[in-house]
Structures are given as structure tokens and as C-alpha cells.
Amino acid sequence: MAVASSGNMAMIESKRNPEGWPRAAASAAIFRDGEVLLVERASGPSAGLWSLPGGHIEPGETAAAAALREVTEETGVSAELLGLADVRDVIRRDKGGALVAHYVIAVYYGVWRAGAPLAAGDSRAARFVRLSDLAAYAMTEGTVEVIVAAAERSAARQHRPGDGSRWV
């Protein structure tokens, strides 16, 4: 059996995946008193749409740490993560069907700890939105569904005295 060197493996991978897709990303649904933290995207293909704060995972960074970092960078809010809500693929193709982007996004849920939302980073606006008002916002694809899943997971957490968990 032949063993490929790391150089040969890199060459094989670059032929299969010349653009380096998929890329890892993380986001978080942060809840406060029946509201969820949203950001309005300022640039790129999602400009003008609302979504959860999130972005790329940096080399050596865990997905959970990236989600918390992105929440703080994009909104100034401090939060505590309670769990993983979902893993989503965002795949974009051009009109000819060629792959333009593919992100694998780990979506966490958690609770607000401190700070008032203030848009920063690549967000145009940041605010807490009542769950009952989500339909009034133009959202990135799949955002409402992942918020609902995160809210359900958050509500399903059982309070056990002394373990620090709580209802959201």
C-alpha cells in the first residue's frame, strides 16, 4: 500500500477543493426575556438582511469560543452559551451552478449577561427582537427556523439546583 506524503495530500485536496470550501463558522442565538439578539448585515450577499451574530472560526479557536467572540465583536453584548442548537450548511452557487461559497455553521444558544446591543464589525444594526416579531424582519435563509430550534432547546433545559443551568 502506498502512503501519500503531506505534500501529495495537499495537492490532491487542492484539486478536489480549489477554493478551500467548506469553511467553518459559528453563530449564537442569545436570548433575553423573550427576545433574541439579531444583527443586520452591512456587506456581502446578505447586506440588509437580519441574522444571528456569527462568523468564521479562527485557526485554533473552538466553535463555541468563536460564537461568543462574534457576539461580542458584532454587538458588544456579553453572553453565556448553554448548548448547541444546530449545525447548518450555507451553500451558494452562481447562475451556472458553480460553487460560490459553502459554510458549515455551528449554531449555539445562550443567554444575555450584560451590555446593550451596539452594531460593530460587519453589522449595520444590532438589537434584541421579540420572538413574536421575527416575521417583521427580512432574515437570512434558515435564520427563523434555527432561532425556533434554539428557543425550544433552551426552554427544554431543566433547572437542576446547583448546576448553574436556568430557563431562558
Protein Blocks (a to p, Z undefined) as FASTA:
>chain_A
ZZddfklmmmmmmmmmmnopacddddddddeehiacddddfedjkgoiacdddddddehi
afklmmmmmmmmmnopacddfbdfbdcddddddfkopafbdcdddddddddfbdcdddeh
jbfbdcdddfklmmmpccdehklmmmmmmmmmmmmpccdehklpacZZ
